[in-house]
C-alpha cells in the first residue's frame, strides 16, 4: 500500500489509528476508512512498523 494513501496516529494509550484515504469518481472522494489496532491485535505489529516508517519520513 502506498504511504500517501494512509496516515497513522499513535494514541497515548498505544492504540494505532489508521486512516485510509479514499478516492472517488469526479473528484468526489468518499469518507476515509478508519481502523484501530491494539497491541493484542494480530496486525498491530505490521501497522506499528509502518507508523515508525511514517515517522522516519518515508
C-alpha positions in Angstrom: 0.0 0.0 0.0 1.4 3.4 -0.9 2.3 5.6 2.0 0.4 8.6 0.7 -2.8 6.5 0.7 -2.9 6.3 4.5 -1.8 8.1 7.7 -1.3 6.5 11.1 -1.6 8.1 14.5 -0.5 6.5 17.8 -2.7 7.5 20.8 -1.3 7.9 24.3 -2.7 4.5 25.3 -0.8 2.8 22.4 -3.7 2.3 20.1 -2.9 2.9 16.4 -5.5 4.7 14.3 -5.1 4.1 10.6 -6.8 6.5 8.2 -7.0 5.0 4.7 -7.6 8.0 2.3 -10.3 7.4 -0.2 -10.6 8.4 -3.8 -13.8 8.9 -5.6 -15.1 9.5 -9.1 -15.3 13.0 -10.4 -13.2 14.4 -7.6 -15.8 13.5 -5.0 -14.0 11.3 -2.5 -15.8 9.1 -0.1 -15.1 9.4 3.6 -11.8 7.9 4.8 -11.9 4.4 6.2 -10.6 4.4 9.8 -9.3 1.3 11.6 -7.9 0.9 15.1 -5.3 -1.7 16.2 -4.4 -2.5 19.8 -1.3 -4.4 20.9 -3.3 -7.6 21.3 -4.4 -7.5 17.6 -2.7 -9.7 15.1 -2.0 -6.9 12.7 -0.7 -4.4 15.3 3.0 -5.1 14.6 2.6 -4.6 10.9 1.0 -1.1 11.4 3.4 -0.3 14.2 6.3 -0.8 11.7 4.5 1.3 9.1 4.0 4.0 11.8 7.7 4.0 12.5 8.4 4.4 8.8 6.0 7.2 8.6 7.7 9.0 11.5 11.1 8.5 9.8 9.8 10.4 6.8 9.4 7.5 4.3 
